[in-house]
Amino acid sequence: MTKELLDVYSNNKKIKSRLLRCMENKEQYIIPIVSLQLFENPVTICDLKKINPSFTIPQCYCNLEKQKDIFEYLQSRTLFEREFLNDHSKVFEQNLGVLCIEMEETEEYIKKDNIFRTNPKYQKIKCSSLKERKH
């Protein structure tokens, strides 16, 4: 996918540079996050590996429907309401090939991150930003 995008954006220096960086790092696919919807009770990787020991992250997330045992398990879990829905038709180019740590510096990320850090509903989620991990 990345090579095809390089042809499409060959005249855009900024995007072309980011795509070349992706290719140099052997990142061949760009997967946009369309929406976020959390499980009421977290699902751990250990939970998923008990169902299917060959499950790996993040590769298997792309083809989750093909892993029927895990897919059915996840579908049976109770979800919170959808948090947001991204419209990639408007932000795709500005985010194309952007590293996660660069994404964390965007206004949109900071706004959503502040919501997640202050709402008690999200306290079950154990995660940190890449920025925090560097320090």
Secondary structure, DSSP 4 states (H G I P E B T S, - for coil): -HHHHHHHTTT-HHHHHHHHHHHHTT--------EE--BSS---HHHHHHH-TT--TTHHHHTGGG-HHHHHHHHHS-BPPP-EE--HHHHHHHHTT--HHHHTTSHHHHHHHHHHHH-GGGGG-----HHHHH-
